[in-house]
């Protein structure tokens, strides 16, 4: 597997139900089904859905779900609300009713502290990966220690529909470095529609707010370097870089003076940065096409093209 494929395989959890796209269930299901049949399906991860809407999803997806034994089941990530035990029961019932066609193999929940995370994780169904959203406003150490001990995973919010929802690169770098140090895998959500850090509109409304958004290539490259011992300063520098040509793929992944092998990239994806949620699958794909990644992802040597206007 090339480093580009290792970095991008199954990376996007499709979250079309959520802002800024906020599609209907029928629209989101159709879009997910369409991308599952596309040449880029290898980049597609789970379908993200609130646990409270699993029955609605069952009805909307009936015509698209494979019959048991006739195709790969849809993989879902269910968002659990404050009633973690009640929502977990909905997950268990859905998995029983859709066996062989769809499976909730991950859940996502919020916890403000190690203590609340401990209590919530007690209610999560067995055999399901649990991602606990970690607030970036404080040091994540205590919560991450609990997640590591419980073999749970972390979740970090990397953007939103207003500028103040975008975390500073220093806070995100601390989180990524802490996850690597504690051996806790994580997923990211919100604000990662584009590959490389740059200014973009935050919504699809004409004249809506704009801000500098994190790039998913920056985030996942930073996590790969952190997994092999990069310093926190280097992790932050990777996150801040807006020069697409600084990221290079050959028999590994390189950024300026840092380098990691394709095998280590694959390991970092498996054990570190697992995926990111995005309400658009088309935008990440289009960005990677414009950079030349997808067209030549299988070639042994690949350097990212600079963005327009970059010397």
N, C-alpha and C positions, 0 to 999 in steps of 0.2 A: 504494500500500500504506500502510495506517495504521501509526503507530508501534507500536501493540500487536501487529499482525500481524508487522511487521518484527522486533520483539524476540523473538517466540515461535515463529516458523516453524521447524519441524524442530529444536526446541531440546532435546528429550528423547531421549537414546539409551537404549533400553529394556534394562535389565540385570537381568531377573528371576531369572537363575541365581545371583545373588550376594546375600550378606547385606544387610539382615536378612530379606528375603523368602526367598531360597535355594530357589526353586521348582525342580522337576524340568525336564528338557529338554522333555518333552511339555507340561507346564503352561505353561512360558515361551513356547513356540512358539504354543500356542493363544491365549494372552493377546495376544501381538504381532499375530497374525493378526486377532483380534477388533478391536483398536484400529485396525488398518489399514483396517477397514471402517466406522469410526465417523466422526461429524461432526468430531471433533477430530484426525483423521488428519494434518492439515497441521502439527500440532505434533510429530509422531513422526519421530525420526531413525533412527539405525542400531540394529540388534540386536547387543548385545555378547555375545561368546562366546569362550572360550579356543580358541586355534588347535588344541589337542589334542582338542577336542570337535567339530570341524567335520564329521567323518564322521557322528557321532551326530546332529548337527543336520540333515544331509542326509536321514537316515532319518525323523526326527521331523517334518520340515517338508514331506515329499514331497507330502502331500495339499493343502498350502496354497500352495506356491510357484507362481507363474504359469508357464504354458508360454512358451517364447521367442516374443516378438512379440505376446503376448496380455495384457500388463500390465506395470507397472513392476516390475523385479526388486527383491527384498529387498536392502537395503544392510546390510552387516555390518561391525562393527569387531572384529577378532580380537586377543585378548591374547596376546602372545608371552612365553614363559618364558625361562629362562636360555639355552636352546639356540636362540638367535635364528635361526640359519641353518636348523636343522631345522624349526622352526615356520613359517618363511617358505616352505619347500618345501611344507608342508601347505596354506598359503594359495594358492600357485600351483596346486597340484593341484585344490583346491576350485574355484577360479575357472574352470579349464578344464572341469571336469565339470559345473558349474552355469551355464554361459554362457547369458545371457538370462533366467535364473530367479532367480539370486542372485549377489551379487558382494561380496567383501571389498574395499572401497575404502579402508579405513583399518586401521592396526594400532596397538597400544598396547604400550609396553615401558618398563622401568625402567632408569635409569642414574644412578649416584651421582656422576658427574663428566663433564666435557666429553670426557675421553679415552675413557671407556667408551661414551658416547653415540656418538662418532665411529666406533668399531669396530662397534657394533651397527647403526648406520644403513647401513653398507656391505652388510649382509646382507639388508636389507629389499627386497622385490620392487619393481621400477620401476613408477611410475604409481600407487602406493598411498600415501596420506597417512600419515605416521608421527607419532604423539604420544608424546613421551618424558616420563615422570613426573619432575618436578623436586622435589627435597626442599626444604621450606620452612625447614629449620633453619639454613640458611646463605644468604649472598647469592647469588641465582640468576644474576648477571651473566655469568660465564664460560660456563656451560652454555647460557644463552639466546643468547649471541653465536654459539656453535657451531651451535645449532639454526637461527638466522637465516641463517647462511652456507650451511647444508645444505638450506635451505628446508623444514625439518622444523617440527614444532609441539610445544608443551609440554602437559603434563597436570598438574593440581594436585588433590591430595586435600583435600576440604573438610569431611570428617566421618568418621564410623564408628560402630561399635556401642558404643563406650565414650567417656565425656566427653573423655578426654585425646587422642582422635583428632581433635578439632575444633580447627583452627588458630586462633590469635588473629587478630582482624581486622587488626591492624597488620602481621603477617607476610603475610596474604593481600593486603592493600593494596599492599605492596611488590612482591609477585609481579605483580599486575595492572598496576601502573605500569611495572614493568620490561619486561613483555611489550609494552606499548604503545610504550615508548621504543625497544625493539629491533625492533619490527615483527614479532613472533612471535605467531601465533595460538595459542590454547590451548583446551583443554576442561577441565571440572571433573568430579570424580567423588566420590560418597559424600556423604550427609548433606544433600542439597538437595531433599528431598521437598516442602518448603513454600515458598510464594512470598516471605514476608517473615520476617525474623529474629524468632525467638521461642523459648520453651522448649517442647520436645516430648519424648515418649518416643523413645529411640534404637533400640528393637527393638519387635517385636510381642508380646513375652512379658509377661503380667500382672505388674505390679510391677517391671518392668525399669528400667534407669537412665534418667534424664531429664537434659537439658542444654539450654542455649541453642544452637540450630542456626542456621547461616547460611541466608538466604533466597535462592532463585535469582533473584528479582527484584532484590534488593540487589546480587548479584554481577554480573549482566548489565547492570544500569543503571550500576554503578560502572565496568565495562569500557567502556561507551559513552561515559561522561563522560571517562574517561582517554584515549580515542582522539582526543578533540578538545582535549586539553591541560589537563584538570583537575589540580589539585595533588594530591600524595600525601595531604595532610591531608583534602581533600575526598573522595577515593576511600575513605579509611578511615571518614569520617563516614557516607557512603552505606552502607557495609557494616554499620555499627553501628546504623543506624536501625531501630527496631521499630514505627514508626508507619506503617501502610499508607497513610494519607491523605496522607503527604508525597510519594508518588509519583503523578504525574498524567500522563494521556495526553490530548492534544488533536491538534493537527497535528504534534506532536513528543512527546518524553518530557521531563518536568520533575521535578526533585527539589529542593524548597526553592528555593535561589537559582540552581541549575544548570539548564540546558536544552540539549537536542540535537534536531536535526530528525529526521524520519522517515527521510530519505535517509541521514543520518549513522548512525542506529541500524542500518539495513540494512547499511551498510558495516562498522560495528563487529562485527556478527554474522558477516559474511563474512570479514573480515580480522583479527578480534580474538577475542572469546569465541564459539566456534563451537557448543558444545553442552554438556550435562551428562548424565552417566550416572546413572540412577535405577532401582532395583529395582522401583519402582512408577510406572506411568503415571497410574493413577487418582488418586493423592494430589495431584500437581501440578495435574491437571485440576480436581479438586474444590476446591482452594484458589483457583484462578483464577475458578471459578464463584462461590464465596462472596464474592469481591471485586468481582464484576460485570464482570470483564474479558472473559470468553468470550461472555457473552450479548450484549454490546454492542461487540465488538471492531471491527466495521466502522463504528461510528458516529463522526462527526467529532470529538466532544468526550466525553471519558471521564475521570472522576476515580475513583480507587479508594475503595471504601467502607471506613470504619475497621473494625478488628476489634471483635468484641463487647466491651463494657466500656470501649472507648476513647472519651473524651469528644470 
